[in-house]
Every structure is written in structure tokens, then in C-alpha cells.
Amino acid sequence: MSDTDAPSTSNAGSPHTPVKKNPCGKFIGSGQKQMIVNLYKRKIAEQPSITVNEVVKLLSRDTGIGQNTIQRTIAGYKNAKPLQSPNKKKIRLTFKEKVDDFERNAIVLYYLFFLPKSVLYSNATLPCNECDSARLFL
């Protein structure tokens, strides 16, 4: 196998560089799944009598992806399931992460000075640090 035939995401064809292993628990995307299927097709075309377990072991050694992942990908390919990337949840920022100290103080000042005074009269006897409207954002 020459260096030009090797997939670009792994070191499968190079005997001098070690294979970078996929970390345990890390998802593989549809591109890597397509690479697994293409390598599987090529191994089967080169050696039609090879068993699936032997192909899985060879691909795992060559690509650095786990045997179970390769086995599930090949099984999905055989069952004509489309290759999909995993659904990743979008990490959403919380209010405290979105608003920095300056903006938070501006909001507190807005509540203290620009809201109608009737809203703040109930808290007028409390010191400003214990005011409900100020405590919301600190």
C-alpha cells in the first residue's frame, strides 16, 4: 500500500509513523465512518475469502479506531443504514456567562434608578446590598 492510497485522517499506510488511536468515548463522524466502509470494501475486494472478524482486526490496527466501533459501522453498512454523524448537543451559555460584570452592574443601576419608584418603595428600608432587585443579578 503506497502513501497516496492511505486515508488522509489516519496513518494507515505509513510504516514509520505510529497510528494515532481514537480516544475511548470519543465520537467518530460520518467521514470516518465512510473511511471505514471504503477500507472494508477494499479489503473484501483484495481478499474475498477473509472473514469479517479478521477485517475488523486489521482495520482497527490500521486506523486506530476500536473494534466495536468498526463492527457496528460495518453492520450498519450491511443493513443499508445511512452513515450519520452523532447528534451533539449545543452548549448554551447561562445568564452569568453571557453577561459580564459591567453589564450586570448596568442592569442593577437600571433597576435602581430607572424603574418606577413604586417598585422599589417596598425595599426602601433595606440596605442596597440586600435589595431584591440588586440581588437578582449579583
N, C-alpha and C positions, 0 to 999 in steps of 0.2 A: 504494500500500500504506500503510495507516494504522499508527499506533503500536500499536494494540491487536492487529493481526494478526501483529505481529513476534514471533518466538520469544523467550522470556524469557532464554535463555542467550547470545544474540548481539545485536549492534546492527544487524541486517539492515535494519530499516525506517527507521532514523533517518538522514537525510542529513547531520546536523550532527556526529554523533559518529563517529570512525573505528572501523572494525571491529577488534576485538581478535583477533589471529591466534593460532591454536593452535600452541604451540611444537613444533619439529621433534622427533620421537621421543616425544612425549607421547601416551599412550593416550587414546582417546575412549571413553566409556562407552555403555551401551545407550540412555540418554536422549538423548544427542547423535545416536546412530545413528537413533533413532526420529524426531528432528527432521529429519535429512537425508532420510529416506524421506517424511515428510509434505510437506516442501518440494518434493521431486521429484514427488510425486503432484499437488500444486497447480500446478506449472509445466507439467506434461503436460496437466492439465485445461484450463489457460488457453490454451495454445498446443499443440494436438495435432501440428502439423507440425514442431515443434522437434526437433533431433537430440539424442541423449544427450550427445554431446561439448559441445554448446552449453549444455545444462542443467548439466553438471558445472562448466563455467567460470563460469556465473552463480552457482551455489550456492557455489563456492569463494570467489568475490569477495564474496558477501553474508554468508557465515558465518565466513570466516577459516580454514576447515578446508582442508587440502590436496586437490588434485585427485585424487591417487591414492587417498586415504582415501575420498573421496566415491564414486569409481568402484568401489572394492571393496565399499562398503556397498550401493550400488545393484545391483551384480551379485549380491551375496548375497540381497538382497530379491527380485530376479527369479528366482533359483534356489530360492526358498521356504525359505531358511535362516533360523533364528530369530536375532533380534538379541541378541547376548550381550556382556556386558562382558568385558574381558580378565581372565585369571586372574593375580592379583597375589600374589606370594609374601609370606607373613607374615614380617616382620622379627623374628627371635628374638634375645633378649638373650643374651650369653655369660655365663659364670660371673662374670667380673670386672666386668661391667656390672651384674649383678644384686646383687652383694654389695659393700657399701661398706667402707671401711677399718675401721670399728668392728666390724662383723660378722666381717670376716676375722680381726681380732685375737682376737675371741672364739673363733673356731674353732681358732686356733693354741693359745690357752690351754687349750681343751678337750683338744686332743691332748697337750699337755704335762702337764696336771695330773690329768685325769680318766680317761685310758686306763690300762689295767693297766701296771704298771712294766716288765713283761717285754717289752712292745712297744718301750719306749724304752731299755732297757739296752744294746742294740746300738749306739745313738747317744750313749751317755753320755760318751764320751771327746771328742766333737766339741763345739765351742762352739755355743751356741743358735742363732746366725745361720746356721750351716752344717748344722743338723739337718734330716734329710729331711722330717720331719713339718712343720716350720715352713716349709721351702722350698716345699712344695706350694701354699701359699696366699699367699705374698708376691709 
